Amino acid sequence: MKPLPGAYRLLPLVAVLSLSTAWPGCFAGDWFSGDLPALAYVAATGDNTHVWVTQPGAGEPVRISPRHSDARFPRWSPGQRFLAWVSGGTTTRLMVFDTETGDTQPLVSGIDASQPPVWAPASDRIAYVSDADGGPDLYTAALENGQKTRLTFSPEREQIGDWSPDGKWLVFTAAGREGLLLRNPNGVNLIALTNGPDSDPVWSPKGDRIAFLRAAGDGRDIYALRPTKSGNWADDTDAEVISNTDHDESSPVWATDGRRLAFVVRHDGQSEIYTVRVDGSERRRLTQNTVDDLMPAWSQNGDKIAFVSHAYGNADILYMNQDGTEQMRLTTNDLADTQPDW
């Protein structure tokens, strides 16, 4: 990635945090030595929120965002070469940290600070929402030089969803318009996929399904959409219910093999983490607490699920095996730790 104006190094941060002398220079790709991948999360400290990175069983957490920033929505690129996040304040920016060089660079400014960025499968572009050009529209920015491509031109505010694994489509929703929408990342071929009260679309790792939430009564249910003709999303699609209960369901995320989904169920005044197979079978409750468990995030190797729990008072990051066993506390500070991404 070429340096952009205003780029700065995070090397002074290493000294501040007193990292081990065995730490590879310039935040090399294997900067942690454990068996599990690095996990990014947000910690709130008074008026500021910061992006931190840690790894189960290896070293102390490392603050990635600048000290006086208001950072949120950390998102690893595929393979964890880059970490993007949203920096708030008077001017909101999309920031990118390079684990190989130690550089943190502002990529674009004026983005919607209420929505996370979404990486392209090739890690060469990031999708986001911005009203910098007059409308709350969907954009992509090239990682190499920050060049923007505007994908939508409508008065409705778009809610960003997910990038297809083959890089050909972005799925999203628009305020005031029901249903899921597709857009080619070059800004052509707008396709309406559904016409119901649908939201939060996420693409399966194999690219053959899109999981989403559909409002029903007082809650939401999880559905999966797939094309009915030769795998072409521009043709007819078929929506199949995956989890349909009397409770509110949210935050669907795919396992890396595409066979299961983790999600949150709200019932009896609290939220718990569940998983279910894509055909709706083998529904499992993974957490059994009397407090909220939220924001499941599947590790990129598919072995673990990180989540936010209030079991220790403040919001903390925990992780567990994919079947709910061996739940371990990952963060142990007095801060509110949320938004994990593996």
Number of C-alpha atoms within 10 A of each C-alpha: 15 10 14 15 9 9 15 14 13 19 14 8 16 17 10 9 12 10 14 11 7 9 15 13 14 17 18 15 17 15 18 21 15 13 10 17 19 22 23 25 25 26 24 18 13 8 8 15 23 24 30 19 20 20 21 21 12 14 15 16 19 17 21 21 26 16 13 11 16 20 28 26 24 29 24 24 21 15 14 18 16 21 22 26 27 29 26 21 13 7 10 19 21 25 21 25 21 19 18 16 17 18 19 24 22 22 24 22 17 16 25 23 22 12 17 22 26 24 25 24 17 13 17 13 22 23 25 26 27 24 14 12 10 9 16 21 25 28 21 25 20 18 19 13 14 19 12 16 15 18 21 19 14 12 13 15 21 23 22 24 25 21 27 23 17 12 15 14 23 27 25 22 23 20 11 10 15 15 18 24 21 23 20 17 22 14 17 12 13 16 16 17 21 16 11 12 15 21 23 22 30 24 23 25 17 13 16 17 24 22 25 26 24 23 15 15 10 8 17 23 22 27 22 24 21 19 18 13 12 8 14 12 19 14 12 14 17 13 17 15 17 20 21 16 13 14 16 20 25 24 20 24 24 25 24 17 13 18 14 22 25 25 24 23 25 18 12 8 8 14 23 23 28 21 27 19 18 22 13 18 12 11 16 14 17 20 19 12 14 13 16 20 26 25 24 29 25 25 20 20 13 16 14 23 26 26 24 27 27 18 15 11 11 15 24 25 28 23 25 19 16 21 15 18 12 11 16 13 18 20 21 13 11 14 17 19 27 22 21 27 24 27
